Amino acid sequence: MTMEIILITGMSGSGKSVALRALEDAGYYCVDNLPPELLLSFIELEQQNHAERVAIAMDVRSATSLPLVPAQLRELNNRGVQVRPLFLDATTETLVRRFSETRRRHPLSSNRPGARGGEAAHDQQRALVDAIELERELLADLREQAHVIDTSVIRSSQLQVHVKSLLSAPMSQLTLVFESFAFKRGVPVDADYVFDVRMLPNPHYDPALRDLTGRDEAVVAFLKQHADVELMFSQIHRFIDHWLAPLARDHRSYVTVAIGCTGGQHRSVYLVERLAAAFSDRWVTLKRHRELDAV
């Protein structure tokens, strides 16, 4: 049996420990903060031990050796070993808030003595932002090769569900992820393509539909009767359909298509449901509803 390997990287404070716990619950043997220098030998050892499912977490604490990882992933691929890279991300504002709430130091931050009071607090926040942006630069190559999950506005339970849903997707095929979201809560940073559908007729203004979602039959019927909605669906469908094969040939493992409306409840949900159904017979397809899943 081929060993399944998941490599978790991402921004400090983005939820890597939560993702690792989800994989542990799913039966993976999990190793946290493995030094990159040990990646190849560790996987060889686990192969000798006939391990079936392994999850490895790496972070910027191994900053000096992280540049080794992309080449190591290519080497493993050449050996016929498939690794599913997963990168957790969040906005800088979110990461600053999380570090402030937990009072943890960022692994790349340094104390700068001399300032007092408000000046010290300002300097600390500026230093934290600088550390986060430096971390983004150091992890850019890993992010480029991985499936990205934006944890900025999702709860730990949602992240665990997202991680576990990825396990059902074959590693050797391109996986298409459709995600609905609300613009008022920010654009997902994990999206490869973003479509704004706020100009479409909004069921929110019909009192009978306001509390429903784009998965309910009454909302579906309302949206289907509008030509602009059908036009938007067909144009998004045509665009994605045209580019999926070239993306697959370019060895992309995941493509995330985000559909946004004002509240992430009606129009974007409806289109994600329709698009996922339309592509599911030819591609491995997952769907997420960021705002609905948070309820």
Number of C-alpha atoms within 10 A of each C-alpha: 6 12 16 17 22 22 20 25 25 26 22 24 21 22 22 24 15 15 24 24 15 20 22 16 13 13 13 20 17 18 15 14 14 15 17 21 14 10 19 14 11 14 18 14 12 15 14 9 9 12 17 15 18 20 23 22 23 21 21 20 15 15 16 11 12 19 16 12 18 15 10 15 21 14 13 17 12 10 9 10 17 18 20 20 22 23 23 24 26 23 17 17 11 16 22 17 13 15 16 13 9 9 9 10 14 20 16 16 15 12 9 10 8 7 12 10 8 9 10 14 12 13 17 18 15 13 18 23 18 15 17 24 14 14 20 19 11 16 20 13 14 21 22 13 18 21 22 23 23 19 23 21 16 15 14 16 13 17 20 18 14 17 18 16 13 16 14 10 16 12 17 12 14 21 23 22 20 25 27 30 27 24 16 11 14 12 17 27 16 22 20 13 12 17 15 17 18 17 11 16 15 19 22 18 9 11 9 11 17 14 11 16 21 24 17 13 11 15 22 19 11 16 22 13 10 12 11 14 20 13 11 16 17 12 12 16 17 11 10 17 12 11 10 17 13 11 15 15 9 9 13 19 19 22 22 22 23 26 29 28 22 19 20 25 25 29 30 29 31 23 27 27 19 17 20 21 13 13 16 13 9 7 14 17 21 22 21 21 20 22 18 16 12 12 7
